[in-house]
Structures are given as structure tokens and as C-alpha cells.
Amino acid sequence: MSSLKEICSGLPLDPLPPNRGRDPNVPHAPIRTPNLTAEEERLALRNALRYFPPSHHATLAPEFAQELRQYGHIYMYRFCPTLRMRAYPIDQYPCRTRQAAAMMLMIMNNLDPVVAQFPQELVTYGGNGQVFSNWAQFRLVMHYLSEMTEEQTLVMYSGHPMGLFPSLPSSPRAIITNGMVIPNYSSRDQYEKMFAMGVSMYGQMTAGSYCYIGPQGIVHGTMLTVLNAGRRYLGSGDLRGRVFVTSGLGGMSGAQAKAAVIAGCVGVIAEVDEAPLRKRHEQGWVMEVTSSLDQCIKRIREAKSAKTPLSLGYHGNVVDLWERILLEFERTGELLVDLGSDQTSLHNPYNGGYYPVQLSFQQANQLMSTDPDRFRNVVQESLRRQIKAINKLADAGMHFWDYGNAFLLEAQRAGAEVQKVGGGATEFRYPSYVQHIMGDIFSLGFGPFRWVCTSGNARDLAVTDNIAATVLEEMSANVPDRVKQQYNDNIRWIREAGKHKMVVGSQARILYSDQKGRVSIALAINQAVADGNVSAPVVISRDHHDVSGTDSPFRETSNVYDGSVFCADMAVQNFVGDAFRGATWVALHNGGGVGWGEVINGGFGLVLDGSEEAAKRARLMLNWDVSNGVARRCWSGNSNAYETIQRTMEENRQLHVTMPFPVQDEHVLDRALQG
């Protein structure tokens, strides 16, 4: 069994570790189909071998070539450590600075088998959200971090550690970029080739930025989405007896079952892959499991009638489920579903992100690698069937939204009837959850703020939970009503978080907070570390899916209507601004959520070690990290953002934002353009 010290000692070359291949006891990523030419295969192999001295090339070249041809990528399974991957307490990492140790902890959490979707392929979530491209990169990064001083910065190019470069103590300890491809070459097909050749990588959002905290993060966001959907569509936040139907129980989507129960409704979630379904059931996040559509309908009726919260996992295809619910409506006139969505990984539709109804799970996995063109056609036919059933149920009164997973985008590309008459480039028959539900919350400055207790001690997490709830309770007395409602939702969440057993992997927590709340919570936690009430440093971070972190025209910024929806200045500015305002590490990614070429997003990690310097960094960086996006949303014409940034400027006299003057008389435009 390897140790942390051994993992941090660099590539094991003398002797080479044995090649144990794939572990049959963990789930594995679908076979990739990069369609490399003979010359590109040669280049992929050459690129992989450059991590190793020539004396090992004759041994490694044949096995790397076999991995490339068998799995579509060179993962270097031989170098996968035997040590159990998990977030070890920060003091156990060999290092020269605790900032580096904090990053090591976060990286290992992303690869923990209870957290990661495909741990041996270094995929954290989303089917293809990579932490690194191969195991040599992992070992080199851990070695660099163990050697790093506070006058060096680790530079990461799409999973590859370019090296340690001299910098200032105030600089980030790591700068990460993933998938920064010249725009005209940022296509899915080009990506598959570049990833296979080891030159680019899809980091999703918090996979490649080392900030994933397990499905807890999306549980909270999904709970808020469902609660606010009830308020908007059903006229009430009381969801007892209401039915929410969706699909996916994998890395991110696995949160849906737990979120539905916390929100108080009946959640029915379809999942074709038995492994994640069983995992969520064993965790207690899915209360019941069935592979029978008859049983599904029976339990929906019973729970709906009794108004009891339920999370029901249907082991089968969601298209079958939608069609059966439609059949029940056509037979009886009873509409069994109130709210509907979808969380299959449609950013990755043809490589395991979406399983078509016409094929079994095993048949689909086989066809996607043996006949990709036919598989693409089958997927698109399945999407058309799915939309047809959803459309009929929506006509009957169900409320459906897109969860920002490219569902409607891919359905449109498949020829399904999702167009919105008179709609803009980012509008469909159904809204994205940002357009109707979460967009206004972002415009108030609220987003997914999170922290990780690096001691690994559950007591520290309980202390920080109480700190955060107390801060929000004190602040909620003096805020506008719509802000107070968001505070109250999050106070309820944080007070009940321990009871709901949200922790998977590291001792972490998430809540939605605005700018003032984030700064106040961070400063209070930093003080608790200084006082010894929290026993070790705390890493603060956020999802990239936030106010300022992501430019995504079909998700985070889909409610921007001034023509800038396809512009990415906000996310890039955020990454740069976080870097020089005090972040411990920063990341900028192509792709995430909706998919490669569709999004630019970024994130950060910041270590709170109890020092005055940490407090200064947190205050400066967090204020920018929220105000940037609120200012952009204000400039685009959002009234919530206008009011929010006005209040922020009144509280901070150093902040001066360019405010828009709206056109008050449309006739001015008419006359000017007619003339």
C-alpha cells in the first residue's frame, strides 16, 4: 500500500510499479471514440511517453498504445496509486506550506471513490469532468505541491503541470486553465482528438479546479430551484403532495432525490445505470427503488394522496417513464406530475451522457464505441420521443424547465419540437431554470458559497455551520423582503444540514449567500480558526455556477438580453480579478454544465488560516467575486442587479460602477430607425 509520502515523491520509476490495469470493483468511464488518424495515434503515444525517461519507453509504449486503442485515451493505469484516495487531514500531507497541503486535500477528495464518478479515469462528475488527464500528471502535481514554497506558483495547462515558477507570497499558489482552445477549433470532435493526444482537457467546473464537494453542492441548489419553482409555477413554497419527475442519479444529478425530499415533494428520478442508483440508495438519498413502471405509478399516487415526501428511484429509461405518465393521463385524465426537468449529462450526449430508450444500458455502451454514427441517430430519435411526451404533459398543465445540461439545446439539434415562437437565440419552448427561477437570485448576488474543514473533523464543520447560520440570522433583520426570503431558505438549510447527513467525502458545507453574507461568514470562520474554535484552516470556494463565475448563454447568463449573451468577458475578468485580490488558487475553463465550446467559467480556492492576511484577502476577493457579475447583470438591464449594485456602492465608497440609463420611450427608437 502506497503512502502520502510515496505519492508526493514524484513518478515511481525504479522500479516501475506493477501494471494492475483497471479495477473491476469501481465504475469506469465509457470507451471514448477520438477517431485518430495513424499519425495522430503516433503523436498521442509520443506525448504520453515524454513524461518518462527513454529507458522505460520500450516497456510503457505497448501498454499505452493498448489503452489508447481499447479505451480511447491513455490513462496510465500502471501509475494509479494503491493508497485509498480521500481527503486526509491537512497535517498529514508532506509540504512546506499549508496552502499547498490544502490543495492536495482538495485534489484527493475529487478522486475519492465515494465522491468521483469514474475514479480510475480521474473523472469526478458529469461523465467526462477530469481532474487530470492521466496518473503521471497526478503524481507530478502532488510532488510539486509538496516541494512548493510561498514564493512559487504551480502552472497547470489542461491537467499538465508546466512547473513551479517564482512568484510573490501574495500571488496564487496555482493558476489552472482547462480547455483554452482557439474559438474556431473548439468543437466536440476536435476536443475528442485533443484529449486523446493529451494536449487539452475538459475540467467540467469544479472537477478541474479541485473544488468539488460531492453531490451536497447540487442538493442545495436543486432544493432552492424546486422551492422557487413551486413559488413561481404553483403559487406556493409548500410542495407537500406535489410530484417532481426528472432523470439522472450520477455525479451531479444524484442530488435530485435528496433535494426533493428536503423541499417536501415527491421526487421520481429515472436512472438507467444500476451502479449510481444503488450508491444513492445505500447513502439514503433515494428512499425506494423499483424497476417496475406499475409500481412507480402506484407509489406516485399513494405519496401524492398522503402528501408525504418521497424519493423514488426508477431503474429504467426516463423516456419510458414520461410515456407511461402520459398514458395514465390519456387513460384517466389524471395528471400525475406537477414539475418536470432532466439532468442527464447532455453536454456529452454521444459518449455516455445520455442513454437512448431503444437500447439497454449494455447495448448502448457497446454501440457508442462500435458504430458512433448510428448511436448518434438513435440518441436523437430518443430525444424526439422524450420531448413529444413532455410537450403533451406540459399542454395538460405540467411545468417543465431545462436544468442547464443542454437538454433543450440537444433536443433542438435532434429536430424535436422545442422552438419558441418569436424567441431569441437562447430561448426555447421551456425556460432554463436560470431564466425563470435562479437568474433573479443571481442578480441579487446570491450564489453557491462553500467551505471545507481541512482537519477532517465533523466537530469543526458543526462549529462553522453554527457560525454561518448565526451570521445570516443577524443580517436578515435589515434586508429587503426578497433578500430576506433567500436568507431564510438558507438559514433553514444550514440549521438542518447535519440532520440530513449531507457530507460525502471531505467535511464540507454549501449555502447560497449574497456578497455581504459571504464576506461576513468568511471573516467569522477565519476568526474562529485564529481563536482555536476551529482546529485547522478552512478552504472557502464556490461552484463556478454563480453570479460572476460563468458565461453560459444556455444556463448561467441565459437571462441576459442585451446582446452580450455569447460574450465571456465576465468569467475571464473574474478569474484574473480573483487572482490578484488574494485567491490561493484560480481556474478558468472552457466547457462545464452545458458542454465544450458552449461555456467559459472559472473558480477559486482561498485558505483561511486565521491570519490577518487571510482576512484581508477574503474581504477584498469575495467583494469583487460577487460585484463583478452583479455589475454586468445590471448593465444588461436587470432591475434586481441594478438595486443590488446601488446598495453595494452606498456601503462601499471605493466602488464606482457604470450604471445604465434605460430607454424610456420606445418611440424614440422607432423614429430614429424609420428616418
C-alpha positions in Angstrom: 0.0 0.0 0.0 1.5 3.4 -1.0 1.6 6.3 1.4 1.1 10.0 1.2 4.8 10.4 1.3 5.3 8.0 -1.6 2.6 9.6 -3.6 4.3 13.0 -3.2 7.8 11.7 -4.1 7.2 12.0 -7.9 6.9 9.4 -10.6 7.9 5.9 -9.3 10.5 4.8 -11.9 12.9 2.5 -10.1 11.3 0.1 -10.2 8.2 0.8 -12.2 5.0 -0.1 -10.2 3.2 -3.3 -11.5 0.5 -2.7 -14.1 -2.7 -3.8 -12.4 -4.9 -2.4 -15.2 -8.5 -1.5 -14.4 -10.0 -2.2 -11.0 -13.2 -4.3 -11.7 -14.7 -3.1 -8.4 -15.2 0.6 -9.4 -17.3 2.1 -12.2 -15.4 3.0 -15.4 -15.8 5.8 -18.0 -17.4 4.8 -21.3 -14.9 4.0 -24.1 -14.0 7.2 -26.0 -14.0 7.4 -29.8 -11.5 10.1 -30.8 -11.2 8.7 -34.4 -7.4 9.5 -34.5 -5.5 9.1 -37.8 -2.4 6.8 -37.7 -0.2 9.9 -37.4 -2.4 11.3 -34.5 -2.2 8.0 -32.7 1.6 8.1 -33.0 1.6 11.7 -31.6 -0.7 10.7 -28.7 1.8 7.9 -27.8 4.8 10.2 -28.2 3.1 12.8 -26.0 2.4 10.3 -23.2 6.0 8.9 -23.2 7.6 12.3 -22.7 6.8 12.1 -19.0 9.3 9.2 -18.7 13.0 8.6 -19.4 13.7 6.7 -22.6 14.9 3.7 -20.7 11.2 3.0 -19.9 9.7 3.7 -23.3 10.0 0.1 -24.6 8.0 -1.1 -21.5 5.4 1.6 -21.4 4.8 2.2 -25.1 2.9 -1.1 -25.8 0.6 -0.8 -22.8 -0.1 2.9 -23.5 -0.9 2.0 -27.1 -3.2 -0.7 -25.9 -5.0 1.8 -23.6 -5.4 4.2 -26.4 -7.0 1.6 -28.7 -9.0 -0.1 -26.1 -10.4 2.9 -24.1 -9.8 5.8 -26.5 -7.4 7.5 -24.1 -4.1 6.9 -22.3 -4.9 7.0 -18.5 -1.6 5.3 -17.4 -3.4 2.9 -15.1 0.0 1.5 -14.0 0.6 4.7 -12.1 -2.7 4.8 -10.3 -1.8 4.7 -6.5 -2.9 1.9 -4.3 -3.4 4.3 -1.4 -7.1 4.9 -0.7 -7.9 8.3 -2.3 -9.7 10.6 0.2 -9.3 14.0 1.9 -6.7 13.2 4.6 -6.4 15.8 7.4 -4.2 18.7 6.3 -1.4 17.9 8.8 -0.8 14.5 7.2 0.5 16.0 3.8 4.2 16.4 3.4 4.6 20.1 2.4 6.4 23.4 3.0 3.2 25.5 3.0 -0.3 24.7 4.2 -1.7 26.4 1.2 -0.2 23.6 -0.9 -1.4 21.0 1.6 -5.0 22.4 1.3 -4.8 21.9 -2.5 -3.6 18.3 -2.1 -6.5 17.6 0.2 -9.0 19.0 -2.3 -7.4 17.1 -5.2 -7.6 13.8 -3.3 -11.2 14.5 -2.4 -12.1 14.9 -6.1 -10.7 11.4 -6.7 -12.2 9.7 -3.6 -14.2 6.7 -4.9 -17.2 7.7 -2.8 -17.1 11.2 -4.5 -15.7 10.5 -8.0 -17.9 9.1 -10.8 -15.1 7.2 -12.5 -12.1 7.4 -10.1 -9.6 5.4 -12.2 -10.2 7.6 -15.2 -9.8 10.7 -13.0 -13.4 11.8 -13.7 -15.1 13.5 -10.8 -18.6 14.1 -12.3 -20.6 14.8 -15.4 -19.3 11.7 -17.3 -16.1 13.5 -18.5 -15.2 16.1 -15.9 -11.5 15.4 -15.5 -9.2 16.3 -12.6 -6.2 15.3 -14.7 -5.7 13.6 -18.0 -3.6 10.8 -16.6 -2.0 9.4 -13.5 1.5 10.7 -14.3 0.1 14.3 -14.0 -1.5 13.5 -10.7 1.8 12.3 -9.2 3.8 15.2 -10.6 1.3 17.7 -9.2 1.4 16.1 -5.8 5.2 16.2 -5.9 5.3 19.9 -7.0 2.8 20.8 -4.2 4.9 19.0 -1.6 8.0 21.0 -2.7 6.3 24.4 -3.2 7.3 27.4 -1.1 5.2 30.6 -0.7 7.3 32.3 -3.4 6.3 29.8 -6.1 3.2 29.3 -8.3 2.2 26.0 -9.9 1.1 26.5 -13.5 -1.4 24.0 -14.9 -2.1 23.6 -18.6 -5.2 21.4 -19.0 -4.2 18.8 -16.5 -0.5 19.1 -17.3 1.8 20.6 -14.6 4.0 23.0 -16.6 6.0 23.5 -13.4 6.7 25.7 -10.4 7.5 29.3 -11.3 8.9 32.1 -9.0 6.2 34.5 -7.8 5.2 36.6 -4.8 3.8 35.5 -1.4 0.7 37.4 -2.4 0.3 35.5 -5.7 -1.9 32.5 -6.1 -0.1 29.2 -5.4 -1.7 27.7 -8.5 -3.1 29.0 -11.8 -5.2 26.4 -13.6 -6.5 26.6 -17.2 -8.5 23.8 -18.8 -9.5 23.6 -22.4 -8.4 27.0 -23.5 -8.7 26.3 -27.2 -8.7 28.9 -30.0 -12.5 29.5 -30.6 -12.7 28.4 -34.2 -11.3 24.9 -33.1 -13.5 24.4 -30.1 -15.7 21.7 -31.5 -16.6 18.4 -29.8 -14.9 16.4 -32.5 -11.7 18.4 -32.1 -11.9 18.1 -28.4 -12.0 14.3 -28.5 -8.8 14.3 -30.6 -7.1 16.8 -28.4 -7.9 14.9 -25.2 -6.8 11.6 -26.7 -3.5 13.3 -27.7 -3.1 14.6 -24.1 -3.0 18.3 -25.1 -6.3 19.6 -23.7 -8.8 18.6 -21.1 -12.4 19.1 -20.1 -12.4 20.1 -16.4 -16.2 20.5 -16.2 -16.4 23.1 -13.4 -15.2 22.1 -10.0 -13.5 18.8 -11.2 -10.6 20.5 -12.9 -10.4 23.3 -10.3 -10.2 20.8 -7.4 -13.2 22.3 -5.6 -15.9 19.6 -5.9 -17.5 18.7 -2.5 -19.7 15.7 -3.6 -23.3 16.0 -4.5 -24.1 18.1 -1.5 -23.5 21.2 -3.6 -26.1 20.4 -6.1 -28.5 19.1 -3.4 -28.7 22.6 -2.1 -29.0 24.3 -5.5 -31.7 21.8 -6.6 -33.6 22.3 -3.3 -33.7 26.0 -3.9 -34.6 25.5 -7.5 -37.5 23.2 -6.7 -38.7 25.5 -3.8 -38.6 28.6 -6.0 -40.2 26.7 -8.9 -43.1 25.9 -6.6 -43.4 29.6 -5.7 -43.4 30.7 -9.3 -45.4 28.0 -11.1 -47.6 26.6 -8.3 -48.1 29.7 -6.2 -46.6 28.1 -3.0 -43.4 27.0 -1.4 -45.4 24.2 0.3 -44.8 21.3 -2.0 -46.4 18.5 0.0 -48.3 16.2 -2.4 -46.6 17.8 -5.4 -44.7 15.5 -7.9 -41.4 16.3 -9.5 -40.2 14.0 -12.3 -36.7 14.1 -13.6 -33.7 11.8 -14.6 -30.2 11.1 -13.5 -28.6 9.9 -10.3 -24.9 10.2 -11.2 -22.2 12.7 -10.0 -24.3 15.9 -10.0 -27.8 14.6 -10.7 -27.6 12.3 -7.8 -28.6 15.2 -5.6 -32.1 15.4 -7.0 -33.6 12.7 -4.9 -32.3 14.2 -1.6 -33.3 17.7 -2.6 -36.9 16.7 -3.5 -37.4 15.2 0.0 -35.9 18.3 1.8 -38.2 20.5 -0.3 -41.1 18.3 0.8 -42.3 16.9 -2.5 -42.5 13.5 -4.2 -39.4 13.1 -6.4 -39.3 10.4 -9.1 -35.9 10.1 -10.7 -35.1 7.7 -13.6 -31.6 6.2 -13.9 -30.5 3.6 -16.4 -27.2 2.6 -14.7 -27.7 0.4 -11.6 -24.4 1.4 -10.0 -25.2 5.1 -9.2 -28.8 4.1 -8.3 -27.6 1.6 -5.8 -25.0 4.1 -4.5 -27.7 6.7 -3.8 -30.0 4.2 -2.2 -27.2 3.0 0.1 -26.4 6.6 1.0 -30.1 7.0 2.0 -30.6 9.7 -0.6 -33.0 7.5 -2.6 -35.7 6.1 -0.2 -37.2 3.5 -2.6 -36.1 1.8 -5.8 -38.2 0.0 -8.4 -37.7 -1.2 -12.0 -41.5 -1.5 -12.4 -43.4 1.3 -14.1 -46.6 -0.1 -12.5 -45.0 0.3 -9.0 -43.8 3.8 -9.9 -47.4 4.9 -10.8 -48.8 3.2 -7.7 -46.2 4.9 -5.3 -46.7 8.3 -7.0 -50.5 8.1 -6.4 -50.0 6.9 -2.8 -47.5 9.6 -1.8 -49.4 12.3 -3.6 -52.6 11.4 -1.8 -50.8 11.1 1.6 -48.8 14.3 1.0 -45.7 12.5 2.3 -42.2 13.4 1.0 -40.7 10.5 -1.1 -37.7 10.0 -3.3 -38.3 7.1 -5.7 -35.6 5.8 -8.0 -36.9 4.2 -11.2 -34.3 1.8 -12.6 -35.1 2.3 -16.3 -35.1 4.9 -19.0 -36.8 8.3 -18.4 -38.4 8.2 -21.8 -40.4 5.1 -20.8 -41.3 6.9 -17.6 -42.6 10.1 -19.3 -44.5 8.0 -21.9 -46.2 5.9 -19.1 -47.2 9.1 -17.2 -48.7 10.4 -20.4 -50.5 7.2 -20.9 -52.0 7.4 -17.4 -53.2 10.9 -18.2 -54.8 9.9 -21.5 -56.5 6.9 -19.9 -57.8 8.6 -16.7 -57.5 12.3 -17.2 -55.3 12.4 -14.0 -52.1 14.5 -14.4 -49.7 12.8 -12.0 -46.8 15.3 -12.3 -46.6 18.9 -11.4 -43.0 19.8 -12.1 -40.5 18.3 -14.5 -36.9 18.6 -15.6 -33.9 16.5 -16.8 -30.4 16.1 -15.5 -28.8 13.6 -17.9 -25.3 14.7 -19.0 -26.4 16.1 -22.4 -23.3 18.2 -22.6 -21.8 14.8 -23.5 -24.7 13.2 -25.4 -22.9 10.6 -27.6 -20.3 9.3 -25.1 -22.3 8.1 -22.2 -24.1 11.3 -21.1 -27.5 10.2 -22.5 -28.8 6.6 -22.9 -31.5 6.2 -25.6 -34.7 4.4 -24.8 -34.4 2.0 -27.7 -31.4 0.2 -26.3 -30.5 -1.4 -23.0 -27.6 0.1 -20.9 -25.2 -2.5 -22.1 -26.3 -2.3 -25.8 -25.9 1.5 -25.7 -22.3 1.3 -24.3 -21.4 -1.2 -27.0 -23.0 0.7 -29.9 -21.4 4.1 -28.9 -18.0 2.7 -29.4 -18.6 0.3 -32.4 -20.9 2.5 -34.5 -20.8 6.1 -33.3 -22.8 7.5 -36.2 -25.7 5.0 -35.7 -25.6 5.7 -31.9 -25.9 9.4 -32.6 -29.1 8.8 -34.7 -30.6 6.6 -32.0 -29.9 9.2 -29.3 -31.6 11.9 -31.4 -34.7 9.7 -32.1 -34.9 9.1 -28.3 -34.7 12.8 -27.6 -37.6 13.5 -30.0 -39.7 10.9 -28.3 -38.9 12.3 -24.9 -39.9 15.9 -25.9 -43.1 14.6 -27.6 -44.3 13.2 -24.2 -43.1 16.2 -22.3 -44.9 18.6 -24.6 -48.2 16.8 -24.2 -47.9 16.7 -20.4 -47.0 20.4 -20.4 -50.1 21.2 -22.5 -52.1 19.5 -19.8 -50.6 21.7 -17.1 -47.2 20.3 -16.0 -44.4 22.9 -15.6 -41.1 21.9 -17.2 -37.7 23.6 -17.2 -34.3 22.9 -18.6 -31.7 22.3 -16.0 -28.8 23.9 -17.9 -27.5 20.5 -19.0 -28.0 21.2 -22.7 -31.2 19.1 -22.8 -33.2 21.6 -24.9 -30.2 22.5 -27.0 -29.5 18.9 -27.9 -33.3 18.2 -28.4 -33.4 21.2 -30.8 -30.4 19.8 -32.7 -32.2 16.5 -32.9 -35.2 18.1 -34.5 -37.5 17.9 -31.5 -40.3 20.5 -31.2 -38.8 22.8 -28.6 -38.6 26.1 -30.5 -40.1 29.2 -29.0 -42.1 31.3 -31.5 -40.5 34.7 -31.7 -37.8 33.6 -29.2 -34.2 34.7 -29.2 -31.1 32.6 -29.8 -31.1 31.3 -26.3 -34.8 30.8 -25.8 -36.8 27.6 -26.2 -40.4 26.5 -25.6 -39.4 25.9 -22.0 -37.3 28.2 -19.9 -33.9 27.3 -18.4 -34.0 27.3 -14.6 -31.8 30.4 -14.7 -34.3 32.4 -16.9 -37.3 31.7 -14.7 -36.1 30.6 -11.3 -32.4 31.2 -10.3 -31.5 34.2 -12.5 -33.1 36.8 -10.3 -31.4 35.1 -7.3 -28.0 35.5 -9.0 -28.9 39.2 -9.8 -29.4 39.7 -6.0 -25.8 38.5 -5.6 -26.8 35.1 -4.2 -24.8 32.0 -5.3 -23.2 28.8 -4.1 -20.7 29.7 -1.4 -18.9 26.7 0.2 -16.2 25.7 2.6 -14.1 22.7 3.6 -12.8 22.0 7.1 -9.2 20.7 6.4 -9.0 19.0 9.8 -11.4 16.3 8.6 -13.2 16.8 11.9 -17.0 16.8 11.9 -17.0 19.0 15.0 -15.2 21.7 13.1 -18.0 21.5 10.4 -20.7 21.8 13.1 -18.9 24.9 14.5 -18.8 26.5 11.1 -22.4 25.6 10.4 -23.4 27.5 13.5 -21.2 30.5 12.6 -22.8 30.7 9.2 -26.4 30.4 10.4 -25.8 33.0 13.2 -24.3 35.5 10.7 -27.3 35.2 8.4 -29.8 35.4 11.2 -28.2 38.6 12.4 -28.1 40.1 8.9 -31.6 39.1 7.9 -33.2 41.7 10.1 -32.1 44.6 8.0 -32.6 43.5 4.3 -35.4 43.9 1.7 -38.1 41.2 1.7 -36.9 39.3 -1.4 -33.4 39.1 0.1 -34.8 38.0 3.5 -36.7 35.1 1.8 -33.4 33.8 0.4 -31.7 34.2 3.8 -34.5 32.3 5.5 -34.3 29.4 3.0 -30.5 29.2 3.6 -30.8 29.5 7.4 -33.3 26.6 7.3 -30.9 24.7 5.1 -27.8 25.2 7.3 -29.7 24.5 10.6 -30.9 21.2 9.2 -27.8 20.2 7.2 -26.4 18.0 10.0 -29.7 16.1 10.3 -29.8 15.5 6.5 -26.3 13.9 6.5 -25.0 15.8 3.5 -21.3 15.1 3.9 -19.8 12.8 1.2 -16.0 12.9 1.2 -14.5 16.0 2.8 -16.1 17.8 5.8 -17.7 20.4 3.6 -20.8 22.7 3.5 -22.5 24.8 1.0 -25.1 27.6 1.2 -26.4 30.3 -1.1 -25.4 33.8 0.1 -25.0 37.3 -1.2 -21.9 39.4 -1.2 -22.3 40.7 2.3 -23.1 37.3 3.7 -20.1 35.6 2.1 -17.7 38.2 3.4 -19.2 38.1 6.9 -19.2 34.3 7.1 -15.6 34.0 5.8 -14.3 36.6 8.3 -16.2 34.9 11.2 -14.7 31.5 10.2 -11.2 32.9 9.9 -11.6 34.4 13.4 -12.7 31.0 14.7 -9.6 29.4 13.3 -7.5 32.2 14.9 -9.2 31.6 18.3 -8.8 27.8 18.1 -12.6 27.2 18.0 -11.9 25.6 14.6 -8.9 23.3 14.8 -7.3 23.7 11.3 -7.5 26.0 8.3 -10.7 26.2 6.3 -10.8 26.4 2.4 -13.5 28.7 1.1 -14.7 28.3 -2.5 -17.8 28.3 -4.6 -19.3 26.5 -7.6 -18.4 28.1 -10.9 -22.2 28.1 -11.4 -22.5 31.5 -9.8 -23.2 35.2 -10.1 -19.9 36.1 -11.8 -18.0 32.9 -12.5 -19.7 31.6 -15.6 -20.6 33.0 -19.0 -23.0 30.4 -20.4 -25.7 31.5 -22.8 -27.9 28.5 -22.2 -27.6 28.5 -18.4 -26.0 31.0 -16.0 -26.3 34.0 -18.3 -29.4 32.9 -20.2 -31.4 35.8 -18.7 -29.0 38.4 -20.2 -30.9 40.1 -23.1 -28.7 43.0 -24.2 -26.9 41.0 -27.0 -23.9 40.1 -24.8 -25.1 36.6 -24.0 -22.3 35.0 -26.1 -19.6 37.2 -24.6 -17.2 35.8 -22.0 -15.6 39.0 -20.5 -17.2 38.5 -17.1 -15.8 35.0 -16.4 -12.3 35.9 -17.7 -12.3 39.2 -15.7 -13.4 37.2 -12.6 -10.6 34.7 -12.9 -8.0 37.5 -13.3 -9.5 39.7 -10.6 -9.7 36.8 -8.0 -6.0 36.0 -8.8 -4.6 39.4 -7.8 -7.0 40.0 -5.0 -5.9 37.1 -2.8 -7.1 33.7 -4.0 -4.9 30.8 -3.1 -5.6 29.2 -6.5 -7.7 30.2 -9.5 -9.1 28.2 -12.5 -10.5 29.1 -15.9 -12.3 26.5 -18.1 -13.8 26.0 -21.5 -17.0 24.0 -21.0 -18.8 23.0 -17.9 -22.5 22.2 -17.4 -23.8 22.8 -21.0 -20.6 21.5 -22.6 -17.4 22.0 -24.5 -17.4 25.2 -26.6 -20.7 26.4 -25.0 -19.3 28.0 -21.8 -16.4 29.8 -20.2 -16.2 29.5 -16.4 -13.9 30.0 -13.5 -13.5 29.4 -9.8 -11.1 29.8 -6.9 -9.9 28.4 -3.6 -8.9 30.5 -0.7 -7.3 29.2 2.5 -8.5 30.8 5.8 -5.7 30.1 8.3 -6.7 32.6 11.0 -4.3 35.3 10.0 -4.9 39.0 9.4 -3.6 38.5 5.8 -6.3 35.8 5.2 -9.0 38.1 6.4 -7.7 40.9 4.1 -7.7 38.6 1.1 -11.1 37.2 1.8 -12.7 40.6 2.2 -11.1 42.0 -1.0 -11.6 39.0 -3.2 -15.1 38.0 -2.2 -16.4 41.5 -2.7 -15.0 41.5 -6.2 -16.1 37.9 -6.9 -19.8 38.9 -6.5 -19.9 42.6 -7.5 -18.3 41.8 -10.9 -21.3 39.7 -12.0 -24.0 41.9 -10.4 -22.5 44.9 -12.3 -22.6 43.0 -15.6 -26.2 41.9 -15.0 -27.1 45.5 -14.0 -25.6 46.9 -17.2 -27.6 44.3 -19.2 -30.8 45.8 -17.8 -31.7 43.5 -14.8 -33.6 45.6 -12.2 -32.7 43.3 -9.3 -29.0 43.7 -10.1 -29.4 47.5 -10.5 -30.8 47.8 -7.0 -28.2 45.4 -5.6 -25.2 47.2 -7.0 -26.7 50.6 -5.9 -26.9 49.3 -2.3 -23.4 47.9 -2.6 -21.9 51.2 -3.8 -23.6 53.1 -0.9 -21.9 50.7 1.5 -18.5 50.8 -0.2 -17.4 54.3 -1.3 -14.5 52.9 -3.3 -16.8 51.0 -5.6 -17.9 53.0 -8.7 -20.0 51.1 -11.3 -21.1 52.5 -14.6 -24.9 52.5 -14.4 -27.2 52.1 -17.4 -29.9 54.7 -18.5 -32.9 52.8 -19.9 -34.7 53.9 -23.0 -38.0 55.2 -21.5 -39.7 56.0 -24.8 -39.6 53.2 -27.4 -40.9 55.7 -30.0 -37.5 57.4 -29.9 -36.0 54.2 -31.4 -38.9 53.9 -33.9 -38.5 57.4 -35.2 -34.7 57.2 -35.4 -34.7 54.0 -37.3 -37.5 55.0 -39.7 -35.7 58.2 -40.5 
